[in-house]
Amino acid sequence: MMTDFDEKTIDHEPTARNLNKEIWMRGLFMLLFLFAFGIAQSLLFLLALAQFVWLLITKQQNHHLSRFGASLSIWFSDTVRFLSCETDQKPFPWTSWPNRS
């Protein structure tokens, strides 16, 4: 004979398993995005260096690099929001590359 406690335990067990799986999957994605964030930081370093060299040579900014830097900053923001669990939406490459507004 089952008691109310037993029924509640049985009803919530599959949900708890699914939640645990979702948490581990999110953790895997978080590790992936932490790795990608590190690569993007290196890319930002190269972008800033290239922009500075361009500025020294031409005395004006490279608009293509500026636009890419602006979209990269949006990606950084989206990634931090995902990593800090503010949102469940995964950034690029699971969404389109961000455009500056």
Secondary structure as UniProt FT lines:
FT   HELIX           4..58
FT   HELIX           63..83
FT   TURN            84..85
FT   TURN            92..93
//
